[in-house]
Amino acid sequence: MGRLRYRIPTSKVNAPSGMHLCTGDRRETLAHTMVRDPAGGGPLDTDGGRAVAVDVVELLESELVRFCHRVRHDYAISLDRARAALVLLTKLVAAGVVWNASADSAPRHIFDRFVELITRAESTWRPGLSEALHAELAEFIAVTSRVAVAELPERPSFSELVRDSGAAPDAWWWASQFDDLGAAWQAASSSSERLIEIAFALGVSGDAVGRSLAGALAVGAGRAKTKRSAQRKDLVTLLTRLQAAGVEALVSDGGSISKVTALAFEMMATQERDGIADLALLAFQLVELFRITNRTPDPERYCDIASRAQRILIAQGVQLAGCLKRDLEPAIVEAAR
């Protein structure tokens, strides 16, 4: 194998046997020649080596599954992270690391999502990026042609349900510690994001989650300190209607939506630090989510709103997680039967 060079000051190193110190032009390096076991076993042939490889492959796979979810929802796509995961996974599989893919991480599925993004967005990319990505994808498909792909489980675990819903990888790993849904729901009781992720994993609608968010924001807007009392009234009216009617409010309350949208853009343009500024922006973003409730809900988008809302509402004495738990629990109980 080749030689790996680490640049470190020689004054801080006592070179052990098998290492050689090289100095020159004040650039001291330690060169360590890696030697295979005389019996022919390499680092990936040991239990410890294989364990590390499995952990790394799992991390890269999760990044690519998340990328596929992001492309599907066209939200928060990180192409640089996905490319890095693709290239690293290709190199590891080419080096002999075993990768047993899941149904949602099948090489062809990952390939298709990259091609979908290229088709949709390459006109906005820098020159050469599309060609480089095509080359990386071609190598990935060639190297992974014999990767085994697991069948979809007949009865998916709770963690698999969370993963399949489109939640971020940290949510799958958190969910993997629970066999009992009730225990998971109780453990999530103080986290707005976890409650939303569980709800979507069990099939609760985006309309139901959006209504709960709207109700909590309405309470916060009513308590916020502001000089814009008339605009606060418009904001509370809209949020209260969204809580009560959900997506139907988009038709019946067009005037309120226009007023709150104008308020949100005005606040963003002027950077005015008024008590309802952030709440108006969140209301605008929530309206946009109600507009797409006919699609499969995107947990990450809802969780982004919930995360920001939770920080803002605390100042108004509103516990968002408590509101979500109260509002969504009946649907959770029904789904768990």
N, C-alpha and C positions, 0 to 999 in steps of 0.2 A: 504493500500500500504506500501511498505518498506520505509526505512529511507535513505535519501540522505545526505551524510556527505561531508562538504566542509572544507578543512584545511586552516584556516586563523588565524592570531594572535589575541588572545582575547583582547589585549591592544587596538586594533583598532576597536573593535566591541562593540556596545551597544545593547545587545540582546533584541529584541522586544518580546512582549507577544507571547507565543507559541513556542519560541526557547529556547534551553538550552545549556549553555556553559559547555564543559567538558574539564578539564585540566589534565595533567599527563605526566611525562617524557619530559617536554618541547614541547609536541606535542598537541597543542590546536586545537580542532575541534568544529565546530558549527553544530549541528544536527538539521535539520528541518523536522519535521514529516509532510508530505503532506496529507491533509485530503480532501476527496471528499465533494462536496457540499451536505448539508443535504437532498436536494431535489432529489439527485441521479445523478445530472449532472456532468460529468467529464470534463477535459480540452478540449477534442476533441468534446464535445457537444456544445461548444460555437462558435459563428461566428469567433472570433479571433483565437481560437484554430484550427478550421477547415481551416482557411486561411493559417496558418503556416504549417499545414500538407500538404495542396495542394502544397504550394511552395516547400517544401522539396521533395515531391514525384515527382514533375516536374523536379527538379534538378537531382534526382537519375535516373529518366527515361531518361533524356538527356544524362547522362553519359553512360547508357547502349546502347542507340541508337548509340552513337559515337563509342562504342566498337564494335558493329555489323558492322559499316562501316569500322573500322580499320581491322577487321578480313577479311572482303571481299577483301580489297585491300592489305592485308598482309603488313601493314606499320604502324609504330608508335603505336603498340599495348601496352596498359598499363593494364596488367592483374590484378595487385594489386588494381588499382582504380575500375576496373569493378567488382572484387570480393566484394570490400567494398560496392559498390552500390547495388549489388545483395543481400547481406546479410541484409543491412539496409532496403531495400525495402521489403524484405520478412518479417522482424520484424514488419514494419509499417502496412502492409496488415493484418498480423496475429493479430495485436492489434485492428483492426477494421477500419483503415484508408481506405477510398474509393480511388481506383485507376481505372480510366477509361483509358485503354491503347489505343494507336493509332495503326494503322496497322503495322508500322515499330517497334513497341515496344511490340507486342503481346508476352506473356510469352513463348509460344512455339518457336517463332522466336528467342528470346534471348537464350533460352535453346539450340536450334540447333546451334547457332553460337559458344557457349561455347564448345559444343561437337565437332564441326569442329576444333576448336583450339586445344582441347585435343588430338584429333586424329593426328593432324599435328605436334604437338610440345612436347607431354608429354615425349618423349624419352630424351629430353634435360633438363627436370625439376628435381628439387631436390626430393628425395624420400618422398612419402606421399602426395605431392601436388595434384596429380591427384585424389587420393582417397578422400581427403578433399573437393575438388571441386565437385566431383560427389555427395557427401553427401549434400553439399550446394544447388546444382541444384535440387536434389530430393525434398528437403524441399521447395524450391522456387516453383516448379511445383505443389506440393501438396497444398500449401497455396493459390496460385493464380489460382486455377482451375476454379473459378467462376468469375474471373475478366472479365468485359465487354471489348470487342475490337471493336473500331470504324471501320466503313467501309471506304474504300478509297474514298475521295471526287471526285465528277465528274469533278469539276473545281477547282483544287488546288490553294490556295492563293500563292502569291509571296514567302512568308516565307516558305510555305510547299514545294515549288519547290526547294528552297535553301537547306532545310533540306533533301529532298529526293536525292539531288545530291551527298550527302556525306560530305558536309561542316561541320565545327566544330560548336557546339551549339551556340557560341557567334554570329555567322553569322546569324543563324535563328532568334535570338532575335533582332538583329539589323534590319533585313529585315522586321520584324513584324510591324514596325512603318510606313511602306510605303504601300499605296494602288496603287500609280502610279509608274510604272517602270521607267519612265523618271526622276522622282524626285529621285529615288533611285540611278540611274546611275550618276546623277549629284552630289549627296551627296557622292558618292564613288570615285569621280574624283581624289582625292589626295591619295587614298589607293590602292596600287597594289593588296593586298590580296582581298579586297572587289570587285574590278573590275573582278578578276579571278573567285571569287565565283558566282557573278551574271552571268558571261559568261557561266559557266558550268551549272548553274540552268536553263538557257534558251536553252541549247543544243548545245552550241558552242563546236567545237571539240578540243581535246587535241593538235592536230597538229597545229591548228590556234593559240592557246595560246602559244605553244612552239616556233612557228616562231617569234611571237612578242618578247618573252623573248630573243631569239637568236639575233634578230636585235639590241636590246638595249645593250646586252652584247658585240656585235661586235663593237659598237661605243665606249663603255667604254674601251675595250681592245686596240683599236686604239689610245686612248688618254693616256693610262697608262704609267707611267715612268718605264722603265726596261732596263737592260743591255742585255737582251736576245732578241735582235731585230729579229733574225731568227725565234725563237719560237713564238714570238708575231705574226709574219706574218702567221705562221701555224694556230694559234688560231683564228685570224681574218678571215682567209680564210674559216675555218670550220664553224664558226658562221655565216658568210655571206651566205654560201651555205645552212645551215640549215634554215636560214630566207627565202631564195628563194625557196628551193625545199622541205623543211620539211623532212618527213620520207624517201623520195627518196634519200636524201643525204647520208643516211646510206649505201646505195649500191654503189653509185658513188664516194664517198669520203672516202673510207676505209683507205687509207693511211694517210689522215689528222687526222682521228679519232684515229688511232694508235699513231700518234705523240703526240696529245693532251692528250690522256690517259696516255702515258708514262710521259709526263710533269707533269700532275696532281699528279701521284703517287710519282714522284721524289720530288715535292714540299712538299707533305705531309710527306715524309720520312725525309727530311732534315730540315723541318720547316723554309725554306728560306723565308724571308720577302721581296719578290720581288713584283713589281707592278702588275704583271699578275698572281701571285700565286693563289689568291682566285678566279680570273676569270677563270683560267684553271680548277679548281675544280668544279666550277659551270657549265662550259661547259661539263665536263665529266658527271655530274649528269643530265644535260639536254639531253645529248645523250641517257642516260638510259631511260629517259621518252619517247623519240621518239621511242625507241625499243618496247614500250608497248602501242602505240597509238591505237592498234586494240582492246584494252580493254576499259571499261568505265573509263574515266579519274578520278583521285583521287584529289579533290580540295586541300586537306591538303598537299599533296606532292608538287604540283605546288606552293602553297602558301608559303611553307617552302623555296623553291628556290627563289621565288620573294622577300620574306622578307630579305633574306641575300643579294640578288642582289641589292635591293634598297639602303641598307646601303653602299655597296661598290661603286655603281655607282654615288652616290651623290658627292663623292670626284672627280669624273671625269666630273662633270657638266652635268650628264645625269639624267633626271627625269623619272624613270621607269614607274610610274603611267601615266604620259603623253603619253609615247610611247604605253602602253597597251590601253589606252582610244582611241587614234587615230587609232590604228590598228584593234581593236575589235568592234568599234562603228558601222560600217556598218552591221556586223553580228547581233549585238544587235538590231538595228533598224529593220532588216528583221525578226528576231525571235519574235519581239514584235507586229508585224502586225496581 
